[in-house]
Amino acid sequence: TSPAPKQWMIAISILIMNTVIDLTVLICLHHRWFDWVYSKPDAMGEDYRIDPWSSQQSTDYQRLIQKFGLEPLDLSSIPNPNALHRRGIIFAHRDLDIILNSIKNKTNFGVLTGLMPSGKMHLGHSMVIEQVKWFQEHGGDVNVAVADLEALATRSKSLTEGRKTAIEEYIINYAALGLNPNSTNVYFQSKRPQVQRLAFTLGRKTNLSEFESIYGFQGETNLAHVQAPLIQAGDILHPQLEEFGGLRPIVVPVGVDQDPHLRLTRGLASKTNWFNIKNRKKGGLNVALSIQDDNSEALGISSNGALISENRNIIFDKIKSIISQVGFADIFPNPKHGTIEIPGATSREKFVLRNELLKLERNLGGMGLMPPCSTYHRFAVGMTGDKMSSSKPETTIFMDDSIDEMSKKVKRAHSGGQATVEEHRRLGGDCSKDVAFQYLEFFFATDDKELEEIRKGYENGKILAGEMKQICIDKATIWLNDLSEKRDEWSGRIDEFLANDSY
Ligand code: TRP
């Protein structure tokens, strides 16, 4: 007997309902409408941070640029670019145009770098020095911070150990790499009270919440560790103090892992500024007073918050005269609001104007600090595929490795070659995975044309993986021998690099 029509109806409607549900689920999946159900937090999502003390490193440079608002480096803007510029290894910057302008106009600028005196100096550390050298050759005075306080705080190195490591491992190699002692000043964080005082003063402009969001510091974070970034901000800004060269742009070349410190420092510097210059929406610039505890009187605000017209007018007259000296007659001052609009000004005049306003701020008793400029380099891969680290000797080459040690490391390093010679000849090698090739590119090959030929030879299978390693070993041998010779020349003369206050 056939089933009753009623049962048929139920069966068919269940079938239809199931189909509809299935289709809906499929459509949702296709449009990722319920991503939130199964999504894992994105590695570079909202709370992504760079940890400057971590042994991990992000190498997604494009996203780092986006996430942290770095500017990509424009090679055509760099005069006499060095190999790291030409090969795209220095890939981003903040405000580098200010330094490039100083180079063009032959006006003063400084370079600041720092070293953590723990462990041995390796190839990775030499990249910053190559950059410092380039800035030095283009007129910058060089300041090197020995981060002995940071090493004490974060690596448990005593100040005595730190001093020894700094001189015998790092500074001797900086000399050998070609820094010029005539315009280099090496100092120790622990021996420069001006740096510590500045760190302390800047501490008033930040708080634990900001440190949590930049560095992920938590309740259990050691307080010495909390102080380290403030000391680094002191390092970066102190060359602008009168006794260390005065107001001038300072550039800090770093690996991208140090950018959190630069973000912090830029923020701190601008929070101390008495005058803020912003681009107007409709074009032109807008100067605004920034009233703070220690400047309110001078800027025309009394302790009870009332406007002191007399003081306000004095300060406005000074600003107006600066603006007219810079060349603008068409301005709209609003003393009550503490703002002055300059519709005709462009970003080009912004720097000149800011410079003059910083001078005014200094005359009136403020610090007059400029935010630091910076450049960022990519990291060379570790020889094992991990991050380079002093504590893992097999991941890198130390500046004083013997030729034998170096050769062994290169021979064991990751290769981008194919499994068999036949396959390699047919498919070619992969330079992007080949440590030997990358070490040529980052460190040992001086000639771009030769490097290109090596790349092509590898990719079309003419050069085998073993041959690539041998090329690397040969060039590294020259490089290391040269460095060791130069170290000998400089030994006993390191004092020439040390600042007077480092004894
Ligand atoms: N924090 C840096 C490091 O870990 C060392 C350092 C201290 C530094 N002060 C600096 C680096 C100023 C650049 C600029 O290596």
Residues whose N, C-alpha, C, O or C-beta is under 5 A from the ligand:
A	BS01	LIG	L112 T113 G114 L115 M116 A145 A147 Q232 D235
